[in-house]
Structure formats: structure tokens, C-alpha cells
């Protein structure tokens, strides 16, 4: 997935009030950028780390720059939660995810369940449905990607909704978009949210399919990498 807007590089200084980050640009100027990630970003906010800011080029916007990625341990990590859904959508359309090929139509943000929206709804030629929920994953313990990085009641609700779709005769997939290329496997972060971990195990038992893919992150693109083994 290409990112069309220009980007600039700087150094991370701090995050505050959840949606704001201070970044020092190469010329020494300190700018306030919007942080499009409501999670804790545990392990991804290292003072002095290189960051990528996306320039909205909108001079009327309160915060011109968007915090897009940060370099941790030599690997770029995408922190923008608005990008993975589009990246997976484009990958499915291009037939680059073997587990999700063969569908005639792919739609985004479709209403389903109890006041929920599914990230991707795949429809087969005979009308069969596949519900795909995408979770941006930034946390890592060594080479193991983990989700979530903070307690997520919303994520737990999504697992229940996916299980309900399976019981109604449809296919459902929980897709963990690991926004970094330095991980070799995936497991839920039970030490952070044991309820989500238990919910993920229950969802898998109900027939929800679990997929995790790594991602090559660059300033101008996100490229889906390899499928990662999952341990529950």
C-alpha cells in the first residue's frame, strides 16, 4: 500500500494527552503531531527514536503532521491505526493473502452484529460471506508480536461478534496486522489483558480463524510480509 502524502523525519520527544506527540525535526524545530493510536504503544515510545511524520499539507488543520511510524530496535513500526485496514483491503483485492482469495467482492466498514462494523466483508460468487476483523499490532516481546498493548473491551466484543457470525453459518477471521517486520511469531498478551486472551481462545474454539502477518514498513508504503505462527 502506497502512502501518497509526503513525509518528514524527526526524533520522538514525548506523547501526552493520548493524541499528541512532540517531535524534533532535523532543523531543530519542535512540532506537535497528531497520534492516531488510542493504545498505550507500549515499548514503542522511546525518547530520541527516529520517527516518520506524514505531512497533511493542510495549513488549516490544527495539527498539520500525523505520527506515522517510529524506529524501534532497528525496525520501523507503523503506529497509525488508520492504515492497516486499507493495506489488508488492497492485499485481499490483489490476491496476496492466500487464505482470503476467491471472493468476488470486498467491502469495508459494513454494519453487522450488535451496532458493530466489520473491517472487511468478503462475498463469494454464490453469496457466501467472510467477516474479517483487522487489529493493528505494534507490541513485541523480543521476536514475538503480541496484542493487545492495553485492556480492550472493544476488541473482546469483536471476538464475540465474529463467533456469532460463525454460528450463523458464515466464515469469520481475526486478522492481526503486525505493523513491523522483526517478529517471527504471535501470541496474545495475557499479562496485559487476560480477558481478551481467554476470549481469543474461546473465539478460536467457536470456529473463528486466526491469522497474523508481519509488515515491511517504509515512509511511503506498507507491504504485507509473511504469515506468522500463532500460539494461544
C-alpha positions as CSV (number, residue, x, y, z in Angstrom):
1,X,0.0,0.0,0.0
2,X,1.5,3.3,-1.1
3,X,1.2,6.4,1.1
4,X,0.8,9.3,-1.3
5,X,1.3,12.3,1.1
6,X,4.9,13.4,1.7
7,X,6.7,12.5,4.9
8,X,9.4,14.1,7.1
9,X,11.7,12.5,9.6
10,X,12.4,13.7,13.2
11,X,13.1,12.5,16.7
12,X,10.5,11.4,19.2
13,X,10.3,13.6,22.3
14,X,7.1,12.7,24.2
15,X,3.5,11.7,23.9
16,X,0.8,13.4,26.0
17,X,-3.0,13.7,26.3
18,X,-3.1,10.5,24.3
19,X,-3.4,12.2,20.9
20,X,-0.4,14.5,20.9
21,X,3.3,13.9,20.3
22,X,6.2,16.3,20.3
23,X,8.8,15.7,17.6
24,X,12.0,17.5,16.9
25,X,12.7,17.9,13.1
26,X,16.1,17.9,11.5
27,X,16.3,21.7,11.6
28,X,15.7,21.7,15.4
29,X,12.1,22.8,15.2
30,X,9.8,21.0,17.6
31,X,6.3,20.3,16.1
32,X,3.2,18.8,17.7
33,X,1.8,15.9,15.7
34,X,-1.5,14.0,15.9
35,X,-1.1,10.5,17.3
36,X,-3.8,8.3,15.5
37,X,-3.4,5.5,18.0
38,X,-5.5,5.2,21.2
39,X,-3.5,2.3,22.6
40,X,-0.7,2.5,25.0
41,X,2.0,2.0,22.3
42,X,3.9,0.1,25.0
43,X,7.6,-0.4,24.0
44,X,7.2,2.0,21.0
45,X,7.7,5.4,22.6
46,X,11.5,5.7,23.1
47,X,12.8,9.2,23.6
48,X,15.2,10.2,20.8
49,X,14.0,7.4,18.4
50,X,13.6,8.3,14.7
51,X,10.1,8.9,13.7
52,X,8.2,9.4,10.4
53,X,5.6,12.2,10.3
54,X,3.0,12.4,7.4
55,X,2.5,15.9,6.2
56,X,-1.2,16.5,5.6
57,X,-0.3,19.7,3.6
58,X,-3.4,21.2,5.1
59,X,-2.5,24.6,6.5
60,X,-6.0,25.0,8.0
61,X,-5.7,21.8,10.0
62,X,-5.0,22.3,13.7
63,X,-2.2,19.6,13.6
64,X,-0.6,19.5,10.2
65,X,1.5,16.4,10.9
66,X,0.5,12.8,11.7
67,X,2.6,10.4,13.7
68,X,3.0,7.5,11.3
69,X,6.0,5.3,12.4
70,X,8.8,5.0,14.8
71,X,12.1,3.1,14.6
72,X,12.5,0.6,17.5
73,X,15.5,-1.8,17.6
74,X,16.4,-1.0,14.0
75,X,12.9,-1.8,12.7
76,X,10.2,0.7,11.6
77,X,6.9,0.2,13.4
78,X,3.7,1.6,12.0
79,X,1.7,3.3,14.7
80,X,-1.1,4.7,12.5
81,X,-4.2,2.6,13.1
82,X,-5.9,4.1,10.0
83,X,-3.5,2.4,7.6
84,X,-3.8,-1.4,8.3
85,X,-7.4,-1.8,7.2
86,X,-6.6,-0.2,3.8
87,X,-3.5,-2.3,3.5
88,X,-5.3,-5.6,4.1
89,X,-8.1,-4.5,1.8
90,X,-5.7,-3.8,-1.1
91,X,-3.8,-7.1,-0.4
92,X,-7.1,-9.1,-0.5
93,X,-8.1,-7.4,-3.7
94,X,-4.7,-8.2,-5.2
95,X,-5.0,-11.8,-4.1
96,X,-1.9,-11.6,-1.9
97,X,-3.4,-13.3,1.1
98,X,-3.7,-17.0,0.2
99,X,-6.2,-17.6,3.0
100,X,-8.6,-14.9,1.7
101,X,-8.6,-15.5,-2.1
102,X,-11.5,-16.5,-4.3
103,X,-14.1,-13.9,-3.3
104,X,-16.0,-11.8,-5.8
105,X,-16.4,-8.7,-3.8
106,X,-14.6,-7.0,-0.9
107,X,-16.2,-4.2,1.1
108,X,-15.0,-2.1,4.0
109,X,-16.7,-0.9,7.2
110,X,-20.0,-2.8,6.8
111,X,-22.6,-2.8,9.7
112,X,-23.1,-6.2,11.3
113,X,-23.9,-7.8,14.7
114,X,-25.0,-5.5,17.5
115,X,-24.1,-2.0,16.5
116,X,-20.7,-3.1,15.1
117,X,-18.9,-2.6,11.8
118,X,-16.7,-5.2,10.3
119,X,-13.4,-4.0,8.8
120,X,-13.7,-6.2,5.7
121,X,-16.7,-8.1,4.3
122,X,-15.8,-10.6,1.6
123,X,-18.6,-12.0,-0.6
124,X,-18.2,-15.1,-2.7
125,X,-19.8,-15.8,-6.1
126,X,-22.5,-17.8,-4.5
127,X,-23.2,-15.3,-1.8
128,X,-21.1,-16.9,0.9
129,X,-19.8,-14.3,3.4
130,X,-16.4,-13.9,5.2
131,X,-16.1,-11.4,8.0
132,X,-12.6,-10.1,8.6
133,X,-11.6,-8.0,11.7
134,X,-8.2,-6.3,11.5
135,X,-6.2,-5.4,14.6
136,X,-3.1,-3.2,14.3
137,X,-0.3,-4.9,16.3
138,X,2.7,-2.9,17.5
139,X,3.7,-4.6,20.7
140,X,6.6,-7.1,20.7
141,X,8.4,-9.2,23.3
142,X,11.7,-10.0,21.6
143,X,10.7,-11.5,18.3
144,X,7.1,-12.3,19.4
145,X,4.3,-10.0,18.4
146,X,1.6,-9.5,20.9
147,X,-1.9,-8.0,21.1
148,X,-3.3,-6.0,22.8
149,X,-1.0,-3.4,24.4
150,X,-3.7,-2.3,26.8
151,X,-7.0,-3.6,28.0
152,X,-9.6,-3.7,25.2
153,X,-13.2,-4.3,25.9
154,X,-14.0,-3.3,22.3
155,X,-11.6,-6.0,21.0
156,X,-13.3,-8.6,23.2
157,X,-16.7,-7.6,21.8
158,X,-15.4,-8.0,18.3
159,X,-14.3,-11.6,19.1
160,X,-17.8,-12.4,20.3
161,X,-19.4,-10.9,17.2
162,X,-17.1,-13.0,15.0
163,X,-18.0,-16.1,16.8
164,X,-21.7,-15.3,16.4
165,X,-21.1,-15.0,12.6
166,X,-19.6,-18.5,12.5
167,X,-22.6,-19.9,14.4
168,X,-24.8,-18.3,11.8
169,X,-23.0,-20.3,9.1
170,X,-20.5,-17.7,7.9
171,X,-16.8,-17.6,7.8
172,X,-15.0,-15.2,10.3
173,X,-11.3,-14.2,10.6
174,X,-9.4,-12.3,13.2
175,X,-6.5,-10.8,11.3
176,X,-3.6,-9.4,13.3
177,X,-1.7,-6.9,11.2
178,X,1.7,-6.9,12.8
179,X,3.0,-3.5,11.9
180,X,6.7,-4.4,12.0
181,X,9.0,-6.8,10.2
182,X,11.1,-8.1,13.1
183,X,8.7,-10.6,14.6
184,X,8.7,-14.4,14.0
185,X,5.5,-15.4,15.7
186,X,2.4,-14.1,17.5
187,X,0.7,-14.7,20.8
188,X,-2.0,-12.8,22.8
189,X,-0.7,-10.5,25.6
190,X,-2.2,-12.4,28.5
191,X,-0.2,-10.4,31.0
192,X,-1.9,-7.2,29.8
193,X,-5.4,-8.4,29.1
194,X,-6.2,-11.9,30.3
195,X,-9.9,-11.5,29.4
196,X,-9.0,-10.8,25.8
197,X,-6.7,-13.8,25.7
198,X,-9.4,-16.0,27.1
199,X,-11.8,-14.5,24.6
200,X,-9.5,-15.2,21.7
201,X,-9.2,-18.9,22.8
202,X,-13.0,-19.1,23.0
203,X,-13.4,-17.5,19.6
204,X,-11.0,-20.0,18.0
205,X,-12.9,-22.8,19.6
206,X,-16.1,-21.4,18.1
207,X,-14.5,-21.6,14.7
208,X,-13.1,-18.1,14.2
209,X,-9.9,-18.3,12.1
210,X,-6.8,-16.5,13.4
211,X,-4.3,-15.0,11.0
212,X,-1.2,-12.9,11.8
213,X,1.0,-11.3,9.2
214,X,4.2,-9.2,9.5
215,X,4.6,-6.0,7.6
216,X,7.5,-4.2,6.0
217,X,7.2,-0.6,7.0
218,X,8.7,2.3,4.9
219,X,8.0,6.0,4.9
220,X,6.0,5.7,1.7
221,X,4.4,2.3,1.9
222,X,3.3,-0.7,3.9
223,X,4.0,-4.1,2.4
224,X,2.4,-7.2,3.8
225,X,5.1,-9.8,4.7
226,X,4.9,-13.4,5.8
227,X,2.3,-15.2,7.8
228,X,3.3,-15.7,11.4
229,X,2.6,-18.8,13.5
230,X,0.2,-18.2,16.4
231,X,0.4,-19.6,19.9
232,X,-2.6,-19.4,22.2
